Amino acid sequence: MLSSNRTRRATIKARSIATRAAARINRRGTGTLAAHCLAVGLTRSEASSVAGSLRGKADKAGVAGIAGRAFRKGAARPCIRYSRADVAVLVTLYRPRKPAYRLAAANLALAA
């Protein structure tokens, strides 16, 4: 496979993941922290890292999301979903060092 094709496929895949996550949040009104991060264009590993940091901030801010279940690979896992307003509150407390995470935090704040 040509490297240019590999790059194009990766770009399309990343864009489709972000679009699906944003559509899911728009449809439900809430989403997991990782889904909010995916919706602003982070990769899966970056989204899980930022979501973990935001989860710690949720306790400090006193933001309690809505308990639910996430279905993945045939298993139902407990999760907590947050509205965009809740995520905006959490982002105000989030102070990332990595430039990519700073950009993601700005995009999360704008999405609210």
Backbone hydrogen bonds, N-H to C=O, Kabsch-Sander energy under -0.5 kcal/mol:
donor,donor_aa,acceptor,acceptor_aa,energy
6,R,2,L,-2.1
7,T,3,S,-2.3
8,R,4,S,-2.3
9,R,5,N,-2.7
10,A,6,R,-2.1
11,T,7,T,-2.2
12,I,8,R,-2.5
13,K,9,R,-2.6
14,A,10,A,-2.4
15,R,11,T,-2.3
16,S,12,I,-2.3
17,I,13,K,-2.2
18,A,14,A,-2.1
19,T,15,R,-2.3
20,R,16,S,-2.5
21,A,17,I,-2.2
22,A,18,A,-2.3
23,A,19,T,-2.3
24,R,20,R,-2.3
25,I,21,A,-2.1
26,N,22,A,-2.4
27,R,23,A,-2.4
28,R,24,R,-2.3
29,G,25,I,-2.8
31,G,82,Y,-1.9
36,H,32,T,-2.1
37,C,33,L,-2.0
38,L,34,A,-2.6
39,A,35,A,-2.1
40,V,36,H,-0.8
40,V,37,C,-0.6
41,G,38,L,-1.5
42,L,37,C,-1.7
47,A,43,T,-2.9
48,S,44,R,-2.2
49,S,45,S,-1.6
50,V,46,E,-2.6
51,A,47,A,-2.5
52,G,48,S,-1.9
53,S,49,S,-1.7
54,L,50,V,-2.5
55,R,51,A,-2.1
56,G,52,G,-1.3
57,K,53,S,-1.4
58,A,54,L,-1.5
59,D,55,R,-1.0
60,K,56,G,-1.1
61,A,57,K,-2.6
62,G,58,A,-1.1
63,V,58,A,-1.6
64,A,62,G,-0.7
65,G,63,V,-0.6
66,I,81,R,-3.0
67,A,65,G,-0.5
68,G,79,C,-2.7
70,A,77,R,-3.4
72,R,70,A,-0.6
72,R,75,A,-2.4
75,A,72,R,-1.7
77,R,70,A,-3.2
77,R,75,A,-0.6
79,C,68,G,-2.4
81,R,66,I,-3.0
82,Y,31,G,-3.3
84,R,29,G,-0.5
87,V,83,S,-2.0
88,A,84,R,-2.0
89,V,85,A,-1.7
90,L,86,D,-2.0
91,V,87,V,-2.3
92,T,88,A,-1.2
93,L,89,V,-0.7
93,L,90,L,-0.8
94,Y,90,L,-0.9
102,R,98,K,-2.0
103,L,99,P,-2.1
104,A,100,A,-1.9
105,A,101,Y,-2.4
106,A,102,R,-2.1
107,N,103,L,-2.2
108,L,104,A,-2.5
109,A,105,A,-2.1
110,L,106,A,-2.0
111,A,107,N,-1.9
112,A,108,L,-0.9
